[in-house]
């Protein structure tokens, strides 16, 4: 393995060894405390533009499953068709793997998709640096120790200045039919705004008898016929999605009221369309163990999350209210309209991989599609 260095924008350096594709790269350095699910995380479009640090010490021990596309046009075991992270950083990469579903090693997959990766890093110290300073840009550089003195500190555009949604959204309209033999009493058609959607969101909808029309992030969906709106997850700063926000605002102001559900970035976009503001978290929420409480109750759920921005509760209009709150830092975890069938959550109810505590929210959305009486 070649010597590799991770250099943060504050000048902090970490030395390790390359086990992925041999190339230099630049990205925002973030950490995830999830213990499993690296194939799902690496293919989650919400990680676009980021160098992912796994805090769980051993990574690669169960290999990588098949990466082919299923009959429904979705990847069989992944969250998208390719890896989206700029690079992967782990403490200890396991060269040997064992799992009934494994088809290749993590290293082989990374090299095939040309994604750099470093092992031998003290990820505990790295995570402490990020928690203290906040997320920052970083650079991965390959080369021998004799070249380190010649390296420059990262000097590149801030992560938030790039419209990452535009880079990961689909380019054409795609349609997914309901799972065979599973139908709502009256078939429903949902427009899904693809800001970087995870495949399991589409699976969760089609399994409930819903036809999903997946449209690009800047597509004016108000011009087509549909029964409900779904706002998907995605990477980056919601302020970069002004076109999407304008289309959502037009939907909210339509005389014909239809149900709407959002996840992750979709929560931020719905809130901004309603008139609220968003802000960047110090180091974000990226894990499978984030506790949230439903506002107005003592009911708590363990959730899977991956986001760096949040909704400012204090800026919500009078006819909107918080739906969930994060029990660790008090940040917003969802919003809803007080009288209309519009709601969103900051976490991932589809949770692939992760806890399934909140998958029932898709059932609630399906019920709204069936029962809501249009004004």
C-alpha positions, 0 to 999 in steps of 0.5 A, a space after each residue: 500500500 502506498 503512503 497517503 495523507 489526509 490534510 485538513 484546511 486548518 493544517 492538521 495532517 493524518 498519515 495512512 496507507 492507500 487501499 482504494 484508487 491511487 489518486 489525489 482528491 479534495 472534499 468536505 471531511 465529515 464523519 459517520 458513527 454508523 457501525 454497519 452499512 458502508 455499501 449503502 453510505 458510499 452510494 448515498 448521493 447525499 455524500 456527494 462532494 464529501 470525504 467520509 470518515 467511518 468512526 467504527 474501527 473495522 471496515 470491509 470485513 463483510 465485503 460488497 454485495 452485487 452492484 447490478 440493477 434489478 428489474 424495477 430499474 433500481 440497484 439491487 443492494 445499493 442506494 444508487 448506481 455508483 459511489 458518490 463520496 470523494 474518498 473514504 477514510 477508515 482506521 482498519 481496513 479488513 483485506 479478508 471479507 466473509 458474507 453470504 451476499 458478498 461479491 467482491 472486496 471493498 478495495 476492489 470496488 473502490 478501485 473499480 469506481 476510482 475512489 481513493 481510500 485511506 486506512 491506518 488513520 486514527 479516526 478517533 482523533 480525526 473525529 475529535 478535531 472535526 467535532 471541535 473545529 466543525 466540518 472543514 475541507 480536506 485533501 487526500 494526497 498520495 506519495 512518500 514521506 519525502 514529499 510532505 514538506 512540499 504540499 500546500 494546504 488546501 485552497 479550494 471552493 467551500 463545499 456550500 458554494 457548489 450545487 451538489 444537487 444538480 450533479 446527482 439528480 436524474 436528468 430525465 423523468 423516470 417512472 416506477 410502477 407499484 410492486 405487483 399485487 400491491 395496490 391502494 384501493 384507488 391507484 395513486 401517482 406521486 411525483 418524487 423530486 430527485 435531489 439525490 434520492 436513495 433507492 430505498 425511498 422509491 422501494 418503500 413507496 412502490 411497496 405501498 402500491 404507489 406509482 412513482 414519477 421521479 423528476 429532476 431537481 429543477 423540473 416544474 412538476 406542477 405542469 403534470 397530473 399527480 396525487 401527491 408530492 414527495 421531496 427526496 434527500 440530497 447533498 449540499 446547501 438547500 439555498 442552492 436549490 432555489 428553482 426547486 423551492 420555487 416549484 414547491 412554493 407554487 405547489 403549496 399555493 395551489 388551490 388544489 391541496 394534495 399531500 406532501 412528504 419530505 425527507 432530509 433535504 426535502 425537509 429543508 426545502 419544504 420549510 424554505 418554501 413555506 418561508 422558514 430559514 435553514 443553517 449549517 450545523 457544526 458537524 452534522 448528523 451522520 449515524 444510525 443512532 440519532 434519538 428524536 422525539 415527536 413534539 408534544 409527546 414523550 414518544 422517541 425514535 432511534 433514527 438514521 441520519 445524514 445531513 449537514 444543514 437544519 431548519 431554524 424552528 424559530 423562523 417557521 410561519 404561524 401555520 407551520 410547526 415542528 414535528 420532531 426534535 433531536 434529543 442530542 442538540 435540540 435541532 429540528 427533525 421535521 415540520 408539518 402544516 397545522 391544517 393541511 396534509 404536508 409534513 417532512 422529516 429530517 431523518 431517514 424513515 427508509 433507513 437502509 441500512 439502519 433502524 426501521 423505527 419510523 418506516 411507518 411514516 410511509 404508511 401515513 403518507 399512503 393513508 393521506 393519499 387515499 383519504 384526503 379530500 381535496 378542497 
